[in-house]
Amino acid sequence: MADTARMGDHDTVRTRLRAALCADDPWTALYALDTGRPGPFAGAVEEMYRSDPDRAAFGRHLTWFLKRLGEAGDELLKRLFVERTFAPAERQDVLRAAVDRGLRLPAEALRAYARLSPAPGGTAPDADGPPAPELVDALGLSGDPSFAPRLGALLGDPSAPRGRAALALGRLGARAWTVPIAEGLFEVTGLDRAAFAVALELMGDRAAVPHLLRRLAESREERVHDVHHALVRLTGRDPLLPEGARGAAYAAAVRAAWADGRTEPARPGVRDLVVDSGTRARFRVEEGAGRIRVDFDPPAPGSSWPRWDRSLTFDGKPLYRVGSVCGTCELGLSLLGWPDGEASRVAARMRGRLADLHRLDAALLADWSPVLGELATGHYRALLLDLPLERVTDPARSWWHRRAAARPPEEDESYAEEARPEDAWPGVAHLQLPTPVPGARVPATYGALLPSQPPEALDPATVARHAAAVAAGERPAAVVLGWVDDRYVEARDEERWLVGVVLDGHHRLAAYAAAGVPARVLWISCLDGGPTEDGGLEGLAELSAAYAVRA
């Protein structure tokens, strides 16, 4: 009976897969398939891929679909790659999918593939020409240091995927190539330049630092950002630059910051504390510890963009992916993991004065300086707000999904028809403003607060205690690290997001939400080098105008 059920299940999966492949739009149909049980789908894909007619008709679709099947798809990709019965172009599709998944393929299989693989552009194999980008990526993912000399030889070849070769060496940790990459950074251009800098960051080898410092003074303006970012990552020193510096002014400030050759981090300091009112303050963090920060992720294998996605990290551990730097892409956040309670413990050092907070003052901020120094270097604004918040557990109720319905329907019909609420869901229940921010220049200005600890871990007794305090007129405050993220989606729809991550006060926020009382929030934003940089001051001013604590 069990065998019969399994056979029936296999037939059903195979029928659904074939129907999707034969649809008018097979990519969308494949994406819409429920892959909650990936094993049977992987079996159906293998059966079809080993059929010559099916592979000829659907090969690219099948290898793409395998990337959605997790470990089951990964194991099949590995098996298919080592088989030499498939045509070179078919093996190339398999390799590209394996690279996109970040798989480690056997070194011997990669060597055999390299002898027969298509050259860049899908042309016939060329033993004397540079390898295709996906092969370079695969060599870097292999973990085999014997590939380093071949990859290193590509660094000086303008016809080769030099940036991918540098990244591959970085992934291998081949530190013998640190200095050539550091020197080469000042010779390459465009995405290759960024890739060389990121490769040094992946390598983590301070031997690059003297070369970067020496060449920084003479480097062109467009190279300075990559050099500065690499120096910060390699040394741990994050010097403060002037607020809002751009272009030549930014380049001059970076050169001046590193001119003395100092590379050891200094003690964090909080300077220029200014209270503009009881609800607004500003300060700067110099040589911040950067324990809590938004920064670029390591590049995804197979990607052409060395710097793209960013994450909010705590002590280097990713908490949320906070979206790419693409201004015309939709903003999307996704939960990556929970910190080990340390984020809350850091912010809890501010807790004594947060129990009933009604205004900001200089003495208060000075008391909090040791905690504020844990943030990244930068210029900050602090706002004391009363935010009307609703708890969202249904993806369909979240602004991450509802934003599509708010766009002009004639411009976004395809999105409204195809998007599923769970596609935009950040992966966790959270709080949001129930309406767009009133009075904002951008009508589609949304606000969301995401937790830094599992919501299910909240203690009901603690929530009840805070609820009683709120009912008695007290206003305990939560601490939120927030930013403003401006988007011009598809170059059509302007949106602004006020995104905050709760550092401390999860129980307090739960109490406010349950009582239907606006939540007292201390909102802290950095204006430098992150998503807040461009529209930050305007967005924060609008946030304050709408929700600042009233006397």
Summary of the structure (lengths in Angstrom):
residues: 551
radius of gyration: 26.1
end to end distance: 72.9
largest distance: 79.2
contacts: 1773
relative contact order: 0.07
helix: 48%
strand: 17%
